[in-house]
Amino acid sequence: MAEKLDLTSAITAPSVTDYRVSRLLLDWDGARIAVGLKGPNGELRTEGYTGAAATNLMVTLNKANLSTTSLHKRVLNQLVADGKLPAGTVSGTPD
């Protein structure tokens, strides 16, 4: 099972209890990151970064040791830390 973010509080209408990364765009030339997220009922959500924030995050991700923490987990945790997703914990195993 792929990693997902288990939300501390469900999002209602419809109830969304988790998100998983379904798409990740790293646009170095355009200084843009787009993260496509999918909920348990097929709900789609896109979050992202632009400008210096995107470039700095891409540099950090590019230099990261992904053998200890996966790319998806890093992205999900960053979205939570930046307030783009509600609080939760990442569960599951990397694909």
HULINJO-V618610 format. One record per residue. N is the residue number from 1. D_FIRST is the distance of its C-alpha to the first C-alpha in Angstrom with 1 decimal. Layout:
N_D_FIRST ; N_D_FIRST
//
This chain:
1_0.0 ; 2_3.8 ; 3_6.6 ; 4_8.8 ; 5_12.3 ; 6_13.4 ; 7_17.0 ; 8_19.9 ; 9_21.8 ; 10_20.5 ; 11_22.0 ; 12_24.1 ; 13_25.3 ; 14_22.7 ; 15_20.8 ; 16_18.0 ; 17_15.9 ; 18_13.2 ; 19_12.8 ; 20_10.4 ; 21_12.2 ; 22_13.0 ; 23_16.2 ; 24_18.0 ; 25_21.7 ; 26_23.8 ; 27_27.4 ; 28_29.5 ; 29_32.8 ; 30_32.3 ; 31_31.0 ; 32_28.2 ; 33_24.4 ; 34_22.6 ; 35_19.1 ; 36_17.7 ; 37_15.5 ; 38_14.0 ; 39_14.1 ; 40_12.9 ; 41_16.0 ; 42_16.0 ; 43_18.1 ; 44_18.7 ; 45_20.0 ; 46_21.3 ; 47_22.4 ; 48_24.1 ; 49_26.8 ; 50_30.1 ; 51_33.0 ; 52_33.2 ; 53_30.2 ; 54_28.0 ; 55_29.8 ; 56_29.6 ; 57_25.8 ; 58_25.4 ; 59_27.6 ; 60_25.7 ; 61_22.3 ; 62_24.2 ; 63_25.5 ; 64_22.5 ; 65_21.3 ; 66_17.6 ; 67_17.4 ; 68_17.5 ; 69_15.7 ; 70_13.5 ; 71_14.9 ; 72_12.5 ; 73_13.1 ; 74_16.7 ; 75_17.0 ; 76_15.6 ; 77_17.9 ; 78_20.7 ; 79_20.5 ; 80_20.8 ; 81_23.6 ; 82_25.5 ; 83_25.4 ; 84_23.6 ; 85_20.9 ; 86_21.6 ; 87_20.9 ; 88_17.6 ; 89_15.3 ; 90_12.1 ; 91_9.3 ; 92_5.9 ; 93_5.9 ; 94_7.2 ; 95_6.8
//
